Amino acid sequence: MLRFEGRTSGSTTIPGKPIPVGFKIFALADEGYIYNFEFTAPGLIEGQGIDSISVSIPGTQNSTTKLSNTQAVVIRLVSRLYPMISEDHSFHLYLDNLFVSWKLCYFLKLKGIAVTGTVRKGAVGYPPRLSALKAINIALKWGAIQADIVHGVLCWLWQDHGAVQGMTTGYTAQEIVEKNRKKPKKTSTSASIARAPFRDNEFTKILPIPGIIDGYNTGMNMVDQVNQLRSYFTTHPNRTEKEFFPGIFWSFDFILVNCFEIYKAIYPEYILNSKGNRDPNAHRRFLEELIDEIFLYTDETFEKRPEKSENRYIYIPRNSGWPSNPSTSQNQEKEPISLSLEINRLSIKGRPYKDIPINVEPLKYHSHVKTTTRSYCLGCNFLIRQDLQNKIRKESEKSDFLYPPSLIFKEGTLEEIQRTRETQKLKSRGSNTYWKCTKCGLICRNSKCWEILHRAIILKEKKRKIDKIS
């Protein structure tokens, strides 16, 4: 699910999902890499405008059946794998109970693709005997498995906390794998069945489980791995106003994730640290180097990799304060043109300063644009500060005129007592605005604020016009 809560006819609402409202995407993925994907929308029939897919029924002559529209989505997604299938290379597909039926399993089996997945109650082709055992929850002991073969597809039922039913064309019922299992709580569902293999003083135990279950538990989280990698460095903002933006941002995200997975497959040592363990910062390091190479790329190929500055990327953990200023070299060239405004702002360390460099390019390059985030206007900041300072100066002059000086006799002479005035705290925040200048920073829609921040440029251009006329 791709989050979008705006007005559109293409969004889907599924209350049980972590993202209940948004665009629904079907994807074919493996270990974080997306092979193929397909968008869907409510009221849209999957496979609309595409010829229906027929499956021949084994054991009959010229008898066929058709796949449902939902199952046809799987066929279109895996069609990209057909050229890569050979005698030495095949694929195993893991699906949830929305897609699996004997028709889909049999069709993909003929194409050379194995399928394993759970099925819903009343699935097409599932044996009635196994469905009856599913209805009686205490019919089997923990770990028991029952299986029947229907049209070349193995239909199975395994007793865990509850009876799990499914189909497969890639395993047999005799394959057993030993796994370390945790003892469930007494309050868990069907605790009398699930706690039976454990003793009173055992909390974990090595238990045999079918290879079908082990493979399904391992292979069913591949799309979740994509979502996890995408969420770390996503380009998708929290809120988008247009319905086409989520798809664009999602495309950027999954392309970057695919690039990382390809690079990791070519250079496996890239994700290892000096001790040979997995480096948790490998994904971030890859994106930083990729950005460097994108901006330094030219039409002419370059052989030398760009050198990355150590202080270029500074990671600031939450609630860790501000980073210290990076050391600057003495030979660093300053900007040729700069202007200073007396505006109370915060420096990198959080201390206020008054001189802010302002860009003084020609006024035609300065545009007033609206942004998605808002902050305080620099011009209003300056005006408020200036008014407060004038007010304090007038009050001080008035108090000096009304009240005569106080004198004190000290060591034979009269001395004036210096009165201490309480300085008023300046509230230098301006209006909260979405607008800004593309060169100078945040400026509200008040014309005075625009003139204050561009007064040096305006005066300079007026002077040039006068010189040209003269």
JONOR-V422854 format. One record per run of one state. SS is the DSSP state (2 for helix, 1 for strand, 0 for the rest). FROM is the first residue (numbers start at 1). LEN is the number of residues. Records with the same first field share a line. If there is no record, write none. Layout:
BEGIN
SS: FROM-LEN + FROM-LEN
END
This chain:
BEGIN
0: 1-1 + 4-8 + 14-7 + 31-2 + 41-13 + 57-7 + 67-2 + 85-6 + 96-6 + 112-1 + 119-9 + 136-9 + 151-2 + 160-3 + 169-7 + 183-8 + 195-9 + 220-2 + 233-12 + 267-1 + 273-5 + 279-3 + 297-42 + 340-2 + 347-5 + 356-2 + 359-4 + 366-2 + 377-1 + 403-4 + 411-2 + 417-15 + 438-3 + 443-4 + 454-1 + 470-1
1: 2-2 + 12-2 + 21-10 + 33-8 + 54-3 + 64-3 + 91-5 + 113-6 + 145-6 + 153-7 + 163-6 + 176-7 + 204-7 + 272-1 + 278-1 + 339-1 + 342-5 + 352-4 + 358-1 + 368-9 + 407-4 + 413-4 + 432-6 + 441-2
2: 69-16 + 102-10 + 128-8 + 191-4 + 211-9 + 222-11 + 245-22 + 268-4 + 282-15 + 363-3 + 378-25 + 447-7 + 455-15
END
